[in-house]
Amino acid sequence: MLAAPSNPIPQWPPFVASAPGKAILFGEHAVVYGKAAVAGSLSMRAYALVTPRTDGLTRLCLPDIGVDTTLGALPSAAAIASLAHPGDVATLLSAALLPQEGPGRTATLTFAYLAGALLPASVRQSGLTLCVRSLVPVGAGLGSSAAFSVSLAAALLRLDGRVSAADSAEERQLVDQWAFRGEQVAHGTPSGIDNAVATHGGFLAYTRGSSPRQLGAAHPTRVVICDTRVPKSTMVLVAGVRALRDQHPAAIDSVMDAIGALAEDAAQRFADPSAERLEDHLRGAVALNHALLAALGVSHPALERVRMISAAHKMPAKLTGAGGGGCALALVPQAAAASEVAAVCAELAAEGFACYPTVVGGAGVQCAARVGAESVAAWVERVAGGGCGDLADAFAALSADALAELAPPVPSKLIR
């Protein structure tokens, strides 16, 4: 078990911990067979506002998934430590406190586990409200649960006095370790890549069974994430690829080798000091990686439609994640104007797809009690229009545009 809580902060103002979602750029499916994959953090983030109470209650507010609950006594740190697996935390809670199956139940269990393990006695006695807003779509393969777990772990470790701004290697390693336990609550046996990306940011390469490695001085890159809204099952898709490999082992192994080689090559090229050379390479690699994945049978007509529309705007696209629907990622040229991005998004939206212009390769986890020159409390009250009866309720009602003001700054060269 990780070290026991220590040095809780005696008094604390409201603060925000945030963490990004993630997208896989190269290596889907081949990573299952021991090949490399490359993933990057998204500028789409989850934001956890933590406010103190004086009534001894613990309120969890997740307005984006319809959860607003007040928990009774949290599990003790000793009870958490006694669990055989983090996913067993449900045995320590009253069933009446838990939502039915779905993201709300998973998030509540993750919170109960991490809060039970990390909250110092002083905060348990006084109480707190934690309100999480997320701009990372749930269930889209973009790391929404990891963004939640990382922002939650960072917030609780800050209350425990072991994390300040979450900007040192030591603090981030601690956040990553606890966030992985949160991901175990959500997914049982996660790979660890989602929480690693959400914690450290930038681009990471990983191979199954090995620790992810940061990819040097990588360049943040503009992309459009397109959610086809076509339901998919990762388990079914992985099983289908396995069946195809059983039938044609030599051919499919060659495809896996090629996908792995693309990922390894991209991992090396992300350190190129020339953003223009990197972009030229990525354009071809994105198209080739998708073609190889399509050969495995994991594309979908909706994904091909995204590729066709994006290609007409000179934005090469590929599936990201398991495929079979789900999301695609389109590479936006550095020189593209905002109007060009808006045009491709409008065409994709006309097909019924949801589009998210974003940046991949940006900042990881952050904690802050100020937004520029303002305190977090003053910022929420101002943006919400003043007269806030409850800071968490005001935060819960903020628009996506308002929440985006909390995001780390995007490099000016990427703003058009």
C-alpha positions as CSV (number, residue, x, y, z in Angstrom):
1,M,0.0,0.0,0.0
2,L,1.2,3.6,-0.6
3,A,2.4,5.7,2.2
4,A,-0.2,6.8,4.8
5,P,-1.6,10.4,4.7
6,S,0.4,13.1,6.3
7,N,0.7,16.8,6.8
8,P,-2.8,17.9,6.0
9,I,-3.2,21.6,5.1
10,P,-4.8,23.3,8.2
11,Q,-7.0,25.7,6.4
12,W,-7.7,25.9,2.7
13,P,-9.5,28.1,0.2
14,P,-11.5,26.6,-2.8
15,F,-9.2,25.3,-5.5
16,V,-9.4,23.4,-8.8
17,A,-7.5,20.3,-9.9
18,S,-7.7,19.5,-13.6
19,A,-6.4,16.8,-15.9
20,P,-6.7,16.1,-19.7
21,G,-8.3,13.4,-21.7
22,K,-6.2,11.3,-24.2
23,A,-6.2,10.1,-27.7
24,I,-4.3,7.2,-29.2
25,L,-2.4,8.4,-32.3
26,F,-0.7,5.2,-33.4
27,G,-0.7,1.5,-32.5
28,E,-4.3,0.5,-31.8
29,H,-4.8,-3.2,-31.7
30,A,-1.2,-4.0,-32.4
31,V,-0.4,-3.0,-28.8
32,V,-2.4,-6.1,-27.7
33,Y,0.3,-8.2,-29.5
34,G,3.3,-6.5,-27.8
35,K,3.8,-3.7,-30.3
36,A,4.3,0.0,-29.4
37,A,1.5,2.6,-29.3
38,V,1.7,6.4,-29.0
39,A,-0.9,8.5,-27.2
40,G,-1.2,12.2,-26.3
41,S,-3.1,14.4,-23.9
42,L,-6.0,16.5,-25.2
43,S,-6.8,20.1,-24.3
44,M,-10.3,18.8,-23.3
45,R,-10.1,18.4,-19.6
46,A,-11.9,17.4,-16.4
47,Y,-12.1,20.1,-13.6
48,A,-12.6,19.3,-10.0
49,L,-13.6,22.2,-7.8
50,V,-13.0,21.5,-4.1
51,T,-14.7,23.7,-1.5
52,P,-14.6,23.4,2.3
53,R,-17.7,22.8,4.5
54,T,-18.3,23.1,8.3
55,D,-21.1,20.5,8.7
56,G,-19.0,17.4,8.5
57,L,-20.7,16.2,5.3
58,T,-19.1,15.0,2.0
59,R,-20.9,16.0,-1.1
60,L,-20.0,14.6,-4.5
61,C,-21.5,16.7,-7.4
62,L,-21.1,15.4,-11.0
63,P,-23.6,17.4,-13.0
64,D,-22.5,16.1,-16.4
65,I,-23.6,12.6,-15.5
66,G,-26.5,13.4,-13.2
67,V,-24.9,12.6,-9.8
68,D,-25.3,14.8,-6.7
69,T,-25.1,12.8,-3.5
70,T,-24.1,13.4,0.1
71,L,-22.1,10.5,1.5
72,G,-22.2,9.5,5.1
73,A,-19.1,8.2,6.8
74,L,-16.4,7.4,4.2
75,P,-14.5,4.1,4.5
76,S,-11.5,4.4,6.7
77,A,-7.9,4.3,5.3
78,A,-7.5,1.0,7.2
79,A,-10.6,-0.5,5.6
80,I,-9.4,0.6,2.1
81,A,-5.9,-0.9,2.8
82,S,-7.5,-4.2,3.7
83,L,-9.2,-4.6,0.3
84,A,-7.8,-7.3,-2.0
85,H,-8.5,-5.1,-5.0
86,P,-9.6,-1.5,-5.3
87,G,-12.7,-2.6,-7.2
88,D,-14.0,-4.2,-4.0
89,V,-14.7,-0.8,-2.4
90,A,-18.4,-1.3,-3.1
91,T,-18.4,-3.8,-0.2
92,L,-17.6,-1.0,2.2
93,L,-20.6,1.2,1.1
94,S,-24.3,1.2,1.6
95,A,-26.0,0.1,-1.6
96,A,-28.6,2.8,-1.0
97,L,-25.9,5.5,-1.5
98,L,-24.8,4.2,-4.9
99,P,-26.4,5.0,-8.3
100,Q,-27.5,2.2,-10.6
101,E,-25.0,0.7,-13.1
102,G,-23.3,3.3,-15.3
103,P,-20.7,6.1,-15.2
104,G,-22.3,7.6,-12.1
105,R,-21.9,4.5,-10.0
106,T,-18.3,4.0,-11.2
107,A,-17.4,7.6,-10.4
108,T,-19.0,7.4,-7.0
109,L,-17.0,4.2,-6.2
110,T,-13.8,5.8,-7.4
111,F,-14.3,8.8,-5.2
112,A,-15.2,6.7,-2.2
113,Y,-12.0,4.6,-2.7
114,L,-9.6,7.6,-3.1
115,A,-11.3,9.8,-0.5
116,G,-11.3,6.9,2.0
117,A,-7.6,6.3,1.4
118,L,-6.4,9.9,1.3
119,L,-8.7,12.4,3.2
120,P,-7.0,13.5,6.4
121,A,-9.1,13.4,9.6
122,S,-9.4,17.1,9.8
123,V,-11.1,17.4,6.4
124,R,-13.3,14.4,7.2
125,Q,-14.5,16.2,10.4
126,S,-15.2,19.5,8.7
127,G,-16.5,18.1,5.4
128,L,-16.0,19.1,1.8
129,T,-17.9,19.5,-1.5
130,L,-16.2,18.1,-4.7
131,C,-17.8,19.2,-8.0
132,V,-16.3,17.7,-11.2
133,R,-17.1,19.1,-14.6
134,S,-15.7,17.4,-17.6
135,L,-15.3,18.5,-21.2
136,V,-14.1,14.9,-22.1
137,P,-17.0,13.0,-23.6
138,V,-17.9,9.9,-21.6
139,G,-17.7,6.5,-23.2
140,A,-15.9,7.8,-26.3
141,G,-12.5,6.2,-25.7
142,L,-10.9,9.5,-24.8
143,G,-9.9,8.8,-21.3
144,S,-12.7,10.4,-19.4
145,S,-12.5,8.1,-16.4
146,A,-8.7,8.7,-16.2
147,A,-9.1,12.5,-16.3
148,F,-11.6,12.1,-13.5
149,S,-9.3,9.8,-11.4
150,V,-6.3,12.0,-11.9
151,S,-8.0,15.3,-11.1
152,L,-9.6,13.6,-8.0
153,A,-6.3,12.1,-6.8
154,A,-4.5,15.4,-7.2
155,A,-7.2,17.2,-5.3
156,L,-7.2,14.8,-2.4
157,L,-3.4,14.6,-2.2
158,R,-3.4,18.4,-2.1
159,L,-5.8,18.3,0.9
160,D,-3.4,15.8,2.5
161,G,-0.5,18.1,2.1
162,R,1.5,15.9,-0.3
163,V,0.8,17.8,-3.5
164,S,0.9,21.5,-4.0
165,A,0.6,22.5,-7.7
166,A,1.2,18.9,-9.0
167,D,4.0,20.4,-11.2
168,S,7.0,18.4,-10.0
169,A,8.1,14.9,-11.1
170,E,7.7,13.6,-7.6
171,E,4.2,15.0,-7.1
172,R,3.1,13.7,-10.5
173,Q,4.4,10.3,-9.8
174,L,2.4,10.1,-6.6
175,V,-0.8,11.4,-8.4
176,D,-0.2,8.8,-11.2
177,Q,0.1,5.9,-8.6
178,W,-3.2,6.9,-6.9
179,A,-5.0,7.6,-10.1
180,F,-4.1,4.1,-11.3
181,R,-5.8,2.7,-8.3
182,G,-8.9,4.8,-9.2
183,E,-8.7,3.3,-12.7
184,Q,-8.7,-0.1,-11.1
185,V,-12.0,0.7,-9.4
186,A,-13.4,1.7,-12.8
187,H,-11.8,-0.9,-15.1
188,G,-10.5,-3.8,-13.1
189,T,-7.2,-4.3,-14.9
190,P,-6.4,-1.0,-16.7
191,S,-3.2,-0.7,-18.8
192,G,-2.1,2.5,-16.9
193,I,-1.6,4.5,-20.1
194,D,-4.7,6.7,-19.7
195,N,-3.9,7.8,-16.2
196,A,-0.2,8.3,-17.2
197,V,-1.2,10.6,-20.1
198,A,-3.6,12.5,-17.9
199,T,-1.0,13.0,-15.2
200,H,2.1,13.8,-17.2
201,G,0.6,15.3,-20.4
202,G,2.4,15.6,-23.7
203,F,3.0,12.4,-25.8
204,L,3.8,9.0,-24.4
205,A,4.8,5.7,-26.0
206,Y,4.0,2.4,-24.3
207,T,4.3,-1.3,-24.8
208,R,2.2,-3.8,-23.0
209,G,3.8,-4.8,-19.7
210,S,6.2,-1.9,-19.7
211,S,6.0,1.6,-18.1
212,P,5.0,4.4,-20.5
213,R,7.8,6.6,-21.6
214,Q,7.6,10.4,-22.2
215,L,8.5,11.5,-25.7
216,G,11.0,14.2,-25.3
217,A,10.3,17.8,-26.5
218,A,7.2,17.0,-28.5
219,H,5.2,19.6,-30.3
220,P,1.5,20.1,-29.4
221,T,-0.6,19.5,-32.5
222,R,-4.0,20.7,-33.6
223,V,-6.6,18.0,-34.3
224,V,-10.3,17.5,-34.6
225,I,-11.8,14.7,-32.6
226,C,-14.9,13.4,-34.3
227,D,-17.3,11.2,-32.4
228,T,-19.3,9.1,-34.9
229,R,-21.8,8.3,-32.2
230,V,-21.8,4.7,-33.5
231,P,-21.8,2.3,-30.5
232,K,-18.9,-0.1,-30.4
233,S,-17.6,-2.9,-28.1
234,T,-13.8,-2.9,-27.6
235,M,-14.1,-6.5,-26.4
236,V,-15.9,-7.7,-29.6
237,L,-13.5,-5.8,-31.9
238,V,-10.4,-7.2,-30.2
239,A,-11.9,-10.7,-30.4
240,G,-12.6,-10.2,-34.1
241,V,-9.0,-9.3,-34.8
242,R,-7.8,-12.3,-32.8
243,A,-10.1,-14.6,-34.9
244,L,-8.7,-13.1,-38.1
245,R,-5.2,-13.7,-36.9
246,D,-6.0,-17.3,-36.0
247,Q,-7.1,-17.8,-39.6
248,H,-4.2,-15.9,-41.3
249,P,-1.4,-15.6,-38.7
250,A,1.5,-14.7,-41.1
251,A,-0.5,-12.0,-42.9
252,I,-2.0,-10.4,-39.7
253,D,1.4,-10.5,-37.9
254,S,2.8,-8.6,-40.8
255,V,0.1,-6.0,-40.4
256,M,0.8,-5.8,-36.7
257,D,4.5,-5.4,-37.3
258,A,3.8,-2.5,-39.7
259,I,1.5,-0.8,-37.2
260,G,4.1,-1.2,-34.5
261,A,6.8,0.2,-36.8
262,L,4.7,3.3,-37.5
263,A,4.3,3.9,-33.8
264,E,8.0,3.4,-33.1
265,D,8.9,5.7,-35.9
266,A,6.5,8.4,-34.7
267,A,7.8,8.1,-31.2
268,Q,11.3,9.0,-32.5
269,R,10.1,11.8,-34.8
270,F,8.1,13.7,-32.0
271,A,11.5,14.9,-30.8
272,D,12.2,16.6,-34.1
273,P,12.8,20.3,-33.5
274,S,11.0,21.1,-36.8
275,A,7.3,21.2,-36.3
276,E,6.9,21.4,-40.1
277,R,8.9,18.2,-40.7
278,L,6.9,16.5,-38.0
279,E,3.6,17.5,-39.6
280,D,4.7,16.2,-43.0
281,H,5.6,12.9,-41.5
282,L,2.4,12.6,-39.4
283,R,0.2,13.3,-42.4
284,G,1.4,10.2,-44.2
285,A,1.6,8.1,-41.1
286,V,-2.0,8.9,-40.1
287,A,-3.3,7.7,-43.4
288,L,-1.2,4.6,-43.5
289,N,-2.1,3.6,-39.9
290,H,-5.8,3.8,-40.7
291,A,-5.4,1.7,-43.8
292,L,-3.6,-1.0,-41.8
293,L,-6.4,-0.9,-39.2
294,A,-9.0,-1.1,-41.9
295,A,-7.2,-4.3,-43.1
296,L,-7.9,-5.7,-39.7
297,G,-11.6,-5.1,-40.1
298,V,-12.0,-2.5,-37.4
299,S,-13.0,0.5,-39.5
300,H,-16.7,1.4,-40.1
301,P,-18.6,3.2,-42.8
302,A,-19.0,6.2,-40.5
303,L,-15.3,6.3,-39.9
304,E,-14.7,6.2,-43.6
305,R,-17.1,9.0,-44.1
306,V,-15.1,11.1,-41.6
307,R,-12.0,10.4,-43.5
308,M,-13.5,11.3,-46.8
309,I,-14.8,14.7,-45.6
310,S,-11.6,15.5,-43.7
311,A,-9.4,14.6,-46.7
312,A,-11.4,17.1,-48.8
313,H,-10.1,19.7,-46.4
314,K,-6.6,18.4,-46.5
315,M,-6.9,17.0,-43.0
316,P,-5.9,13.3,-43.0
317,A,-7.9,11.3,-40.4
318,K,-7.8,7.9,-38.8
319,L,-9.8,6.0,-36.2
320,T,-8.6,6.4,-32.6
321,G,-9.2,3.7,-30.1
322,A,-10.8,0.3,-30.9
323,G,-12.6,1.4,-34.0
324,G,-15.9,-0.1,-35.2
325,G,-17.5,3.3,-34.8
326,G,-16.4,5.5,-31.9
327,C,-14.0,8.3,-32.6
328,A,-11.7,9.5,-35.4
329,L,-8.9,11.9,-35.2
330,A,-8.2,14.4,-38.0
331,L,-4.8,16.2,-38.2
332,V,-5.2,19.9,-38.7
333,P,-2.4,21.7,-40.6
334,Q,-0.6,24.3,-38.6
335,A,-1.4,26.9,-41.3
336,A,-5.2,26.1,-41.3
337,A,-7.4,29.1,-40.3
338,A,-10.1,28.8,-37.7
339,S,-12.7,29.1,-40.6
340,E,-11.3,26.0,-42.3
341,V,-11.6,24.0,-39.0
342,A,-15.2,25.4,-38.6
343,A,-16.0,24.3,-42.2
344,V,-14.9,20.7,-41.7
345,C,-16.7,20.5,-38.4
346,A,-19.9,21.8,-40.0
347,E,-19.8,19.2,-42.7
348,L,-19.1,16.4,-40.1
349,A,-21.9,17.7,-37.9
350,A,-24.3,17.6,-40.9
351,E,-23.6,13.8,-41.0
352,G,-24.7,13.6,-37.3
353,F,-21.2,13.4,-35.9
354,A,-20.0,15.4,-32.9
355,C,-16.8,17.4,-33.4
356,Y,-14.2,18.7,-30.9
357,P,-11.5,20.9,-32.2
358,T,-8.6,20.5,-29.7
359,V,-4.9,20.2,-29.2
360,V,-3.1,17.0,-28.6
361,G,0.2,16.9,-26.6
362,G,-0.5,19.7,-24.0
363,A,-0.3,20.0,-20.3
364,G,-1.0,17.3,-17.8
365,V,-2.5,17.5,-14.3
366,Q,-2.6,20.9,-12.5
367,C,-3.8,22.2,-9.1
368,A,-4.4,25.9,-8.5
369,A,-6.3,28.1,-6.0
370,R,-6.1,31.1,-8.4
371,V,-7.2,31.9,-12.0
372,G,-4.9,34.6,-13.1
373,A,-5.1,37.4,-10.5
374,E,-8.3,36.1,-9.0
375,S,-9.0,33.5,-6.4
376,V,-10.9,30.5,-7.7
377,A,-13.9,31.5,-5.6
378,A,-13.9,35.1,-7.0
379,W,-13.5,33.7,-10.5
380,V,-16.5,31.4,-10.2
381,E,-18.7,34.1,-8.7
382,R,-17.7,36.6,-11.4
383,V,-18.2,34.2,-14.4
384,A,-21.5,32.9,-12.9
385,G,-22.8,36.4,-12.7
386,G,-22.5,37.0,-9.0
387,G,-24.9,36.3,-6.1
388,C,-23.8,32.7,-5.8
389,G,-25.5,31.0,-2.9
390,D,-23.3,27.9,-3.3
391,L,-20.0,27.9,-5.1
392,A,-20.3,24.3,-6.2
393,D,-23.8,24.9,-7.6
394,A,-22.5,27.9,-9.6
395,F,-19.6,25.9,-10.9
396,A,-22.0,23.1,-11.9
397,A,-24.0,25.5,-14.1
398,L,-21.0,27.1,-15.9
399,S,-20.9,26.7,-19.7
400,A,-18.2,24.7,-21.5
401,D,-16.7,28.0,-22.8
402,A,-16.4,29.3,-19.3
403,L,-14.8,26.1,-18.1
404,A,-12.3,26.4,-20.9
405,E,-10.9,29.5,-19.3
406,L,-9.4,27.3,-16.6
407,A,-7.4,25.3,-19.1
408,P,-3.6,25.8,-19.4
409,P,-2.7,28.2,-22.2
410,V,-2.3,26.8,-25.7
411,P,0.9,27.7,-27.5
412,S,0.3,30.9,-29.5
413,K,1.5,29.4,-32.8
414,L,-1.5,27.0,-32.6
415,I,-4.1,29.8,-32.3
416,R,-5.6,30.9,-35.6
